[in-house]
């Protein structure tokens, strides 16, 4: 296959699959390759944060994304992003710890082991570093077909 036809195939794929999602995956893959000695704590917390959320947080912090990733991640006028925090502990003490680490307007679902709320992008790593947090993702928004 010649390079020009390969390029055309990639462009067609990008157009059909959605540019924003592909960009998020490519950015996350590029960032994962830049590991330095001593970054093991950072790696451990960053694996808990979804790549899509990490890209949206960077967009908000840099000022380039008023609606991060074209609305795939919701943000508010206070610069916070809406998240699902998957937890192993849904007790009042755990909720208090989440709040102390930046999760605001929290709703906890013990049955689903999720705390939903809003967080400033710079607090994502603090939340991910908590031992009872297994992962942090954007909420699963309903979308019309």
C-alpha positions as CSV (number, residue, x, y, z in Angstrom):
1,X,0.0,0.0,0.0
2,X,1.4,3.4,-1.0
3,X,1.8,6.1,1.7
4,X,-0.8,8.4,0.0
5,X,-3.5,5.7,0.0
6,X,-2.6,4.9,3.6
7,X,-3.0,8.5,4.5
8,X,-6.3,8.7,2.8
9,X,-7.5,5.6,4.7
10,X,-6.4,7.2,8.0
11,X,-8.2,10.4,7.2
12,X,-11.4,8.5,6.3
13,X,-11.1,6.5,9.6
14,X,-10.6,9.8,11.6
15,X,-13.7,11.3,9.9
16,X,-15.9,8.3,10.6
17,X,-14.7,7.4,14.1
18,X,-14.8,10.9,15.5
19,X,-11.8,13.2,15.6
20,X,-12.1,14.1,19.3
21,X,-12.0,10.5,20.6
22,X,-9.1,9.5,18.3
23,X,-7.2,12.6,19.4
24,X,-7.7,11.8,23.1
25,X,-6.4,8.2,22.6
26,X,-3.4,9.4,20.6
27,X,-2.5,12.1,23.2
28,X,-2.8,9.6,26.0
29,X,-0.6,7.1,24.2
30,X,2.0,9.7,23.5
31,X,2.1,10.8,27.2
32,X,2.4,7.2,28.4
33,X,5.7,6.8,26.6
34,X,7.3,9.7,28.5
35,X,8.1,7.9,31.8
36,X,11.0,9.1,33.9
37,X,12.7,7.4,36.9
38,X,10.9,8.4,40.2
39,X,7.5,8.8,38.5
40,X,6.1,5.6,39.8
41,X,3.6,7.3,42.2
42,X,2.5,9.5,39.3
43,X,2.1,6.5,37.1
44,X,0.0,4.6,39.7
45,X,-2.4,7.6,40.0
46,X,-2.5,8.3,36.3
47,X,-3.6,4.8,35.5
48,X,-6.7,5.3,37.6
49,X,-7.7,8.4,35.6
50,X,-9.3,7.7,32.2
51,X,-7.3,9.0,29.3
52,X,-10.3,10.9,28.0
53,X,-10.6,12.7,31.4
54,X,-6.9,13.4,31.5
55,X,-7.0,15.1,28.1
56,X,-10.0,17.1,29.1
57,X,-8.4,18.2,32.3
58,X,-5.3,19.4,30.4
59,X,-7.6,21.4,28.0
60,X,-9.3,23.1,30.9
61,X,-6.0,23.9,32.7
62,X,-4.4,25.3,29.5
63,X,-7.5,27.4,28.7
64,X,-8.1,25.7,25.3
65,X,-11.2,23.8,26.2
66,X,-14.2,25.7,27.5
67,X,-16.2,22.5,26.5
68,X,-13.5,19.8,26.8
69,X,-13.4,17.4,23.9
70,X,-16.4,19.0,22.3
71,X,-18.7,18.1,25.2
72,X,-17.6,14.5,25.8
73,X,-16.6,15.7,29.3
74,X,-18.8,18.3,31.0
75,X,-17.3,21.4,32.7
76,X,-18.8,24.3,34.6
77,X,-18.1,28.0,34.9
78,X,-15.9,27.4,37.9
79,X,-13.5,25.3,35.9
80,X,-14.5,22.0,37.4
81,X,-15.2,18.8,35.5
82,X,-17.9,16.2,36.2
83,X,-16.6,12.8,37.2
84,X,-17.5,9.4,38.4
85,X,-15.1,8.2,41.1
86,X,-15.2,4.4,41.5
87,X,-14.6,3.4,45.1
88,X,-14.2,0.3,47.2
89,X,-15.5,2.2,50.3
90,X,-18.8,4.2,50.3
91,X,-18.8,5.0,54.0
92,X,-19.3,8.5,55.4
93,X,-15.6,8.6,56.2
94,X,-14.6,7.8,52.7
95,X,-17.0,10.4,51.3
96,X,-15.5,12.9,53.7
97,X,-12.0,12.0,52.5
98,X,-13.1,12.5,48.8
99,X,-14.5,15.9,49.7
100,X,-11.3,16.9,51.5
101,X,-9.4,16.0,48.3
102,X,-11.5,18.1,46.0
103,X,-14.7,16.2,45.1
104,X,-17.6,18.7,45.4
105,X,-21.4,18.4,45.0
106,X,-21.0,14.7,45.6
107,X,-23.6,12.0,45.3
108,X,-22.6,8.6,46.5
109,X,-24.2,5.4,45.2
110,X,-23.2,2.5,47.5
111,X,-24.9,-0.1,45.2
112,X,-22.8,1.0,42.3
113,X,-19.6,1.9,44.3
114,X,-19.6,5.3,42.6
115,X,-19.2,8.8,43.9
116,X,-20.3,11.4,41.3
117,X,-19.3,15.0,41.6
118,X,-17.3,17.9,40.3
119,X,-13.5,18.4,40.7
120,X,-11.0,20.9,39.6
121,X,-8.5,19.3,37.1
122,X,-5.5,19.9,39.5
123,X,-7.3,17.7,42.1
124,X,-7.6,14.6,40.0
125,X,-4.3,13.2,41.0
126,X,-5.1,13.7,44.7
127,X,-8.3,11.7,44.3
128,X,-6.6,9.0,42.3
129,X,-3.9,8.6,45.0
130,X,-6.5,7.6,47.5
131,X,-6.2,3.8,48.3
132,X,-9.9,3.2,48.1
133,X,-10.3,4.8,44.6
134,X,-10.1,2.3,41.8
135,X,-10.6,4.6,38.8
136,X,-12.0,8.0,37.7
137,X,-14.0,8.5,34.5
138,X,-16.4,11.0,32.9
139,X,-20.0,10.1,33.7
140,X,-21.8,8.0,31.1
141,X,-24.1,10.6,29.6
142,X,-27.2,9.7,27.6
143,X,-26.8,10.5,23.9
144,X,-29.5,10.7,21.3
145,X,-28.9,8.3,18.4
